[in-house]
Amino acid sequence: FTALALPLTGCAATPPKILGPARAGGSVHDARFRSEGSWLKLGEGKFVSVGMNTNDGKVFAQHASGYDQPWQPDVPTNLLWATKVAQDRDGRLHAMWLVMRGKGTPAVDRFIDIWYARTRGADGQWETAHRIWEGYVGAICGRITQLKSGRIILPFARWLPEERRGPPHGCNASTVIYTDDGGKTWAESPSRLFAPCPENYNGDPVGAVEPVVLELNDGRVWILMRTQAGVLYESFSRDGVDWSPARPTKFPSSTGPAELVRLPDGRIVTFWNHCELPPRFENQGVYGGRDALHAAISRDEGKTW
């Protein structure tokens, strides 16, 4: 499991900035569907990244050999982080990123929407980018994932303006958007996954956020969520749309998100911050709890680690 350090070259006048970590990883269920955050492995020794040129606000695809033409000159300029890219079993590329609009209170008059673009058939040309979800998304950590059924899902957390920032469960609920027609249309799951927020929490008590997913060999889809409850929370689904109520896991965690990766030999790796938060100082929050990254490996689909 080796991290990649690929060259990022660009036009001298407009140097590109790659958003999101350059992570190497295993595939999900199908070896032809691979996604490593902003990096996508298309084949042996062939990689592409997706990011944003901060000088002109244009989204672009960049191969390891150099800078490519921007996909869309007309995408919004308020692009943010969390660019994700994946390739489905038919060879089509899918990309998502976040776009901010408005100012003020989250989910009331300030929003961070999910935007999407995909390639056409054999010619590989990008179709026009468009918004597929409206609301407020703090960040996207999970991969675009194609299930055995062919359904494609993206986990995320939506800000609920009717909920308070704090107990009992914060102002966010984790859920997914999904497509059954290769990205032509998208829908949101009706499930809302919550986790408890304690009183006097040393941090931002926003609830269950930044979920990641992995399809298990028995067909269930597993979701892990960042919480303020002292542990990661989890939920399961048979179809990637309807989810069981969130419950605590055995993974102690401060307030950091996790990552799930299936290795080529079938084992599952979980990465997370097995750390405690420092106490408040003079009733003020103190940043911490992400001081060390931990990993655990399972050979039996998450039963033991």
C-alpha positions as CSV (number, residue, x, y, z in Angstrom):
1,F,0.0,0.0,0.0
2,T,2.2,2.8,-1.3
3,A,1.4,6.5,-1.6
4,L,1.9,8.1,-4.9
5,A,4.0,11.2,-5.6
6,L,3.1,12.1,-9.1
7,P,4.5,15.2,-10.9
8,L,2.0,18.1,-11.1
9,T,3.0,20.3,-14.0
10,G,1.1,23.1,-15.6
11,C,1.1,26.3,-17.6
12,A,3.6,28.8,-16.2
13,A,1.0,31.6,-16.2
14,T,-1.7,29.6,-14.5
15,P,-0.2,27.0,-12.2
16,P,-2.9,24.5,-11.2
17,K,-3.7,23.6,-7.6
18,I,-4.8,20.0,-6.9
19,L,-7.5,19.8,-4.3
20,G,-7.7,16.9,-1.9
21,P,-5.1,14.3,-1.0
22,A,-3.2,12.4,-3.6
23,R,-3.9,8.9,-2.2
24,A,-3.2,5.5,-3.6
25,G,-5.6,2.7,-2.6
26,G,-7.3,-0.5,-3.6
27,S,-10.4,-0.7,-5.7
28,V,-13.9,-1.2,-4.5
29,H,-15.9,-4.3,-5.5
30,D,-14.9,-4.2,-9.2
31,A,-11.2,-3.8,-10.1
32,R,-12.1,-1.6,-13.0
33,F,-13.7,1.0,-10.7
34,R,-11.0,2.7,-8.8
35,S,-11.0,6.0,-7.0
36,E,-8.3,7.6,-4.8
37,G,-9.7,10.9,-3.7
38,S,-8.7,13.4,-6.4
39,W,-6.5,10.7,-8.1
40,L,-8.0,8.1,-10.4
41,K,-6.1,5.0,-11.6
42,L,-7.2,4.3,-15.2
43,G,-4.7,1.4,-15.8
44,E,-1.2,0.2,-15.0
45,G,1.0,3.3,-14.8
46,K,-1.8,5.6,-16.0
47,F,-3.3,8.1,-13.6
48,V,-5.4,11.2,-13.9
49,S,-6.3,13.8,-11.3
50,V,-9.1,16.3,-11.0
51,G,-8.7,19.7,-9.5
52,M,-9.3,23.4,-9.8
53,N,-7.1,26.2,-11.2
54,T,-7.4,28.9,-8.5
55,N,-6.4,31.7,-10.9
56,D,-9.4,31.3,-13.2
57,G,-11.7,29.0,-11.2
58,K,-11.9,26.3,-13.9
59,V,-12.1,22.6,-13.2
60,F,-9.6,20.5,-15.1
61,A,-8.3,17.0,-15.5
62,Q,-4.6,16.5,-15.4
63,H,-2.6,13.5,-16.4
64,A,0.6,12.6,-14.8
65,S,2.4,13.8,-17.9
66,G,1.2,17.3,-17.8
67,Y,-1.7,19.8,-17.9
68,D,-4.8,19.2,-19.9
69,Q,-7.3,21.6,-21.3
70,P,-10.0,22.7,-18.8
71,W,-13.2,20.7,-19.1
72,Q,-15.7,23.5,-18.7
73,P,-15.0,27.2,-19.1
74,D,-18.5,28.0,-17.8
75,V,-18.5,26.2,-14.4
76,P,-19.0,28.4,-11.3
77,T,-15.9,30.1,-9.9
78,N,-16.7,29.6,-6.2
79,L,-15.3,26.1,-6.3
80,L,-14.1,24.6,-3.0
81,W,-12.5,21.4,-1.8
82,A,-13.3,17.7,-1.9
83,T,-13.0,17.0,-5.6
84,K,-13.8,13.3,-6.3
85,V,-13.3,11.3,-9.4
86,A,-14.1,7.7,-10.3
87,Q,-14.5,5.4,-13.3
88,D,-17.5,3.1,-13.7
89,R,-17.5,-0.4,-15.2
90,D,-18.4,1.0,-18.6
91,G,-15.4,3.3,-18.6
92,R,-17.3,6.5,-18.0
93,L,-15.6,9.0,-15.7
94,H,-17.6,10.7,-12.9
95,A,-16.4,13.8,-11.0
96,M,-18.0,15.8,-8.1
97,W,-17.0,18.9,-6.3
98,L,-18.5,21.6,-4.0
99,V,-19.6,25.1,-5.0
100,M,-20.4,27.8,-2.5
101,R,-23.2,30.4,-3.0
102,G,-24.6,33.1,-0.7
103,K,-23.4,34.5,2.6
104,G,-24.5,34.2,6.2
105,T,-26.0,31.3,8.1
106,P,-25.3,27.7,6.8
107,A,-28.3,26.1,5.1
108,V,-30.3,29.3,5.5
109,D,-28.7,31.9,3.3
110,R,-25.2,30.3,2.7
111,F,-24.9,27.0,0.8
112,I,-22.3,24.6,-0.4
113,D,-23.8,22.5,-3.2
114,I,-22.7,19.3,-4.9
115,W,-21.8,19.8,-8.6
116,Y,-21.2,16.9,-11.1
117,A,-19.8,16.2,-14.5
118,R,-19.3,12.9,-16.4
119,T,-17.8,11.9,-19.7
120,R,-19.7,10.7,-22.7
121,G,-19.2,7.3,-24.3
122,A,-16.2,6.1,-26.2
123,D,-14.9,9.7,-27.1
124,G,-14.3,10.5,-23.4
125,Q,-15.5,14.1,-23.7
126,W,-16.9,15.8,-20.6
127,E,-20.6,16.7,-20.6
128,T,-21.7,20.0,-19.2
129,A,-21.2,20.3,-15.4
130,H,-24.3,20.9,-13.4
131,R,-25.6,21.0,-9.8
132,I,-27.1,17.7,-8.6
133,W,-27.7,18.6,-4.9
134,E,-28.6,21.9,-3.2
135,G,-28.0,22.6,0.4
136,Y,-25.0,22.8,2.7
137,V,-22.2,20.1,2.7
138,G,-19.2,20.8,5.0
139,A,-16.9,18.4,3.1
140,I,-17.0,15.2,1.0
141,C,-14.7,12.5,2.3
142,G,-16.2,9.3,0.9
143,R,-15.5,8.0,-2.5
144,I,-17.9,7.8,-5.4
145,T,-18.7,4.1,-5.2
146,Q,-20.4,1.8,-7.7
147,L,-22.1,-1.2,-6.1
148,K,-22.5,-4.7,-7.4
149,S,-26.0,-3.8,-8.6
150,G,-24.6,-1.0,-10.8
151,R,-26.0,1.8,-8.6
152,I,-23.5,4.6,-7.9
153,I,-23.6,6.4,-4.5
154,L,-21.8,9.3,-2.9
155,P,-22.0,9.6,1.0
156,F,-22.1,13.1,2.5
157,A,-23.6,15.0,5.4
158,R,-26.3,17.6,5.0
159,W,-26.8,20.5,7.3
160,L,-30.3,20.7,8.8
161,P,-31.3,24.3,9.5
162,E,-34.0,23.2,11.9
163,E,-31.6,21.4,14.2
164,R,-29.4,23.1,16.7
165,R,-25.6,23.1,16.7
166,G,-25.1,20.9,19.8
167,P,-27.1,18.3,21.8
168,P,-28.9,16.1,21.3
169,H,-27.4,15.2,17.9
170,G,-26.0,18.3,16.2
171,C,-27.2,20.0,13.0
172,N,-26.0,17.4,10.5
173,A,-27.2,14.0,9.4
174,S,-25.3,11.7,7.1
175,T,-26.9,10.2,4.0
176,V,-26.2,9.5,0.3
177,I,-27.1,10.6,-3.1
178,Y,-27.4,7.9,-5.8
179,T,-28.0,7.2,-9.5
180,D,-29.3,4.1,-11.3
181,D,-28.8,5.5,-14.8
182,G,-25.1,6.1,-14.9
183,G,-25.3,9.7,-13.7
184,K,-28.2,11.1,-15.8
185,T,-30.4,11.6,-12.7
186,W,-29.6,11.7,-9.0
187,A,-31.8,11.2,-6.0
188,E,-31.2,11.5,-2.2
189,S,-31.7,8.7,0.2
190,P,-34.6,9.3,2.7
191,S,-32.3,8.0,5.6
192,R,-31.0,10.5,8.1
193,L,-28.1,9.1,10.2
194,F,-27.5,10.9,13.6
195,A,-24.9,10.6,16.4
196,P,-25.1,12.1,19.8
197,C,-23.4,15.4,20.8
198,P,-22.3,15.8,24.4
199,E,-22.7,18.9,26.5
200,N,-19.7,21.2,26.7
201,Y,-17.9,19.5,23.9
202,N,-14.4,20.7,23.1
203,G,-15.0,21.3,19.4
204,D,-17.7,21.9,16.9
205,P,-20.8,19.8,17.8
206,V,-22.2,19.4,14.3
207,G,-23.2,15.8,14.5
208,A,-22.6,12.8,12.2
209,V,-20.5,14.1,9.3
210,E,-17.9,13.2,6.6
211,P,-19.1,9.6,6.0
212,V,-17.2,7.0,4.0
213,V,-18.6,3.8,2.5
214,L,-17.5,0.3,1.5
215,E,-19.5,-2.6,0.0
216,L,-19.0,-5.9,1.8
217,N,-18.8,-9.3,0.2
218,D,-22.3,-10.2,1.6
219,G,-23.8,-7.3,-0.4
220,R,-24.3,-5.0,2.5
221,V,-22.9,-1.4,2.3
222,W,-21.1,-0.2,5.3
223,I,-20.9,3.5,6.3
224,L,-18.5,5.0,8.9
225,M,-19.1,8.5,10.2
226,R,-17.1,11.1,12.1
227,T,-18.9,12.1,15.3
228,Q,-18.3,14.0,18.6
229,A,-19.4,11.0,20.6
230,G,-15.9,9.7,21.3
231,V,-16.2,6.8,18.7
232,L,-16.9,6.5,15.0
233,Y,-20.6,5.6,14.3
234,E,-21.7,3.1,11.6
235,S,-24.7,2.1,9.6
236,F,-25.5,-0.7,7.1
237,S,-27.7,-0.9,3.9
238,R,-28.7,-3.6,1.6
239,D,-29.2,-1.3,-1.4
240,G,-27.1,1.8,-0.6
241,V,-30.3,3.8,-0.2
242,D,-32.2,2.7,3.0
243,W,-29.9,2.6,6.0
244,S,-30.1,1.2,9.5
245,P,-30.1,3.6,12.5
246,A,-26.5,4.7,13.2
247,R,-24.8,3.0,16.1
248,P,-21.4,3.3,17.9
249,T,-18.4,1.2,16.7
250,K,-15.4,-0.1,18.5
251,F,-13.2,2.6,17.0
252,P,-12.5,5.4,19.6
253,S,-12.0,8.7,17.8
254,S,-11.9,12.3,18.7
255,T,-13.5,14.2,15.9
256,G,-11.7,13.0,12.8
257,P,-13.2,11.3,9.7
258,A,-12.2,7.7,8.8
259,E,-11.3,6.0,5.5
260,L,-12.1,2.6,4.3
261,V,-10.1,0.8,1.6
262,R,-10.3,-2.7,0.2
263,L,-6.9,-4.1,-0.7
264,P,-6.4,-6.2,-3.9
265,D,-6.2,-9.4,-1.7
266,G,-9.6,-8.7,-0.3
267,R,-8.6,-7.4,3.2
268,I,-10.1,-4.2,4.5
269,V,-8.1,-1.4,6.0
270,T,-9.6,1.4,8.2
271,F,-7.7,4.6,8.8
272,W,-8.8,6.9,11.7
273,N,-7.5,9.1,14.5
274,H,-7.5,6.9,17.6
275,C,-7.0,9.9,19.8
276,E,-8.6,11.8,22.7
277,L,-9.5,15.4,22.6
278,P,-7.7,17.8,25.0
279,P,-9.8,19.4,27.6
280,R,-11.1,23.0,27.3
281,F,-8.8,25.7,28.6
282,E,-10.5,28.6,30.4
283,N,-13.8,27.4,28.9
284,Q,-12.3,27.9,25.4
285,G,-12.0,25.1,22.8
286,V,-8.6,23.7,22.1
287,Y,-7.8,22.1,18.8
288,G,-6.5,18.6,18.9
289,G,-7.4,15.0,18.6
290,R,-5.9,14.4,15.2
291,D,-2.4,14.0,16.5
292,A,-1.8,10.5,15.1
293,L,-3.2,8.4,12.3
294,H,-3.9,4.8,13.0
295,A,-4.8,1.9,10.8
296,A,-6.4,-1.5,11.4
297,I,-6.7,-4.5,9.0
298,S,-9.5,-7.0,8.8
299,R,-9.5,-10.4,7.0
300,D,-13.1,-11.3,7.8
301,E,-15.1,-8.3,6.5
302,G,-14.8,-6.2,9.6
303,K,-15.8,-8.8,12.2
304,T,-12.3,-8.7,13.7
305,W,-9.3,-6.3,13.3
